[in-house]
């Protein structure tokens, strides 16, 4: 079966950029769930990014970790208190 949308490239394109399309309909919240669970286990604590990084990198990339933190903040599950410090939302 042919693809429904033709792929037209002008210039360089990296595989991850093509495959990591936020509009492709797939949702995998595994990493987000892991990070959120970490916050639940440390409820009430202010957690520095360095501690989160120690807990999850190299199991996930630092870019993925940061992206998941941003999603959790945007979904009001955690709060960014200041640069590099987070806590569970009340």
N, C-alpha and C positions, 0 to 999 in steps of 0.2 A: 504494500500500500504506500503510495507516495506521500511525502510530508504535506501537511495542510498549509504550511507557510513556507515560502521559499526563503532560503538563506542567502543574503547578498552581503558580501563583505567588501569594503573599500579600505584597504590598508591593513594594519596589524589588528589581530583579535586574539586574545588569550583564551584558552579553553575554559578556565574558571569563570571568566567574564561571560562567556556564552552560556555556560551551564548554570551559573548562579543567578538566574533571572528571578527577581522577586515576584514576577507576575506569571510564573509557570504553573501555579496552582498547587504545587506540592508543599506540604507543611510537615516539618519534622521538628518537634519541640523537645527532643531528647536533651540537648545541651542546655536549653533554657530551663527545663525541669530540674536538671542536676544542680544548676546554680541556684535556683529558687529553693530547692531542698536544703542546700548549704545555708542559705539565709534563715530558713525556718529552724535549723539546728543551732543557729547563733542568734536567736531572737533577742532583741534589745541591745545587741552589740553594734558598735560602729566598726565596720569592716573595711580596712584599707584594700585597695586594688592589689597590692603586693601579696596579701594573704589569699585573696581569691586566685591570683595567678599561681601561687604555690600549690593550691588545692587542685587546679584543673589543667595547667600547662605542664608537661607536654601532651596530656591526654586529648586536648583540643588546642587549636592554634590560639595565639593571643588575640588575633583579629576576630576570630569567632567568639571568644570570651567577651571582648569589648562590645561586639554587636549584640550579644545576648543580654549584657548588662543594660545597654541602651533600650532594648525591647522591654525589659522588665521595668525600667524607669518609666517608659512611655505608657505601659499598661498599669501603672500605679501599684506595682507589686513591691518595688523597692524605691528608696529615695536616695538621690545623690545629694549629700549634705554639702560637700565642697569638693574641689578637685581631688579625686582619688579616694574618697571616703563614701561608703554607702551604708544603709541600714534597711531593715525590713519596714515596709509601710505600716502605719498604725491601723 
